[in-house]
Amino acid sequence: MRYLIIFTFLILTPNNSNAWFWDPTVGGCVYQEHNKEKIKCVSYPYNENKDPGSLKKAERRCYETLNHYGRKYGEHGYWIDGCVSSAGAY
């Protein structure tokens, strides 16, 4: 019975409590401009409590990686979708 109460509490707590179990990520994808074909998707973990500033580092790394793949494989241009946090806005 005790485990059921704990499990119910964890399910009903706010979404930001997911940080108790795993680190949130910053992720996004890069697409071809002319045919909307996906080139590459990336995801980078961060944890602001353990490493302050890691969210900005993860966002920068996401954009740098997607820009690299877009320039390398985008035949007629590319566009980036994402590089946003899975935990929502702070």
N, C-alpha and C positions, 0 to 999 in steps of 0.2 A: 504494500500500500504506500509506503514511504517513497518508493521509486516512482510510482505513478504520480504522486504529488510533485516531486522534483521535475519529472518529465513535463508535466502540464505547466509548471512555472516557466520552464525554459522555452516552451512553445509560445507562451503568451507574452513574454518579455519583448520590448521594442527591438526593431531590426538591428540597431547598432550593437546589440549584445552578441551578435554573431562573431564579434572579434574575440570572444572568449575561446572559440574553437579553432578559428583559422584567420589568417591575415586577409584583408580585402585586397583586391587587385585593380589595376588600371589596365583596361584593354580596349582594343580597337582593330579596325580592318582597313585595308587599302584596296580600292577597286579601279578597274580600267574605266576611263572616261567615256569611251565610245560604245561599249557593249555591256557595261556594268558588271563585268566578270570579276570575281574576287581574286586578288593577287596573293595576299597574305594577311593573316590575323595574328596578333600578339597579345600577351597578357603578362603583366609584371606585378608581383606582390609588393606591398608596402605595409608598414606599421608605424603610425605616428607616435604611439606611446613608447615603443622601444627605440625608435630612431626618428627624432623630430626632423622634419624636412624631407622625409622619404616619399611623401605623396608627390611633391614637386619633382623629385628625382625620377620617380616612376613615370610621371606624365611626360617629362622631357625625353626619357629613354624611349617611350612609346612613340612619340612623334618623330624622333630621330630615326628609329628603325623603320617605321612605315614610310617616311620620306625616302629613305634609302631604297626600299623595295619598289616604291612608286617610280623613282627616277630610273632604276635599273630595268624594270619589267613593264612599265607603262608605255605602251606603243604610241598612243595618241593622247597622252595626258593621263592623269590619275586624280582621285579624290579620296580623302581620308574620312572615315566615319568612326567616331568614338574617341578613344583616349580619355575615357571618363571612369570615375571610381565605381566599383561594384557596391560600395557601402553608401552611396548617395553623397549629397553635399554635406560639408562639415559646418 
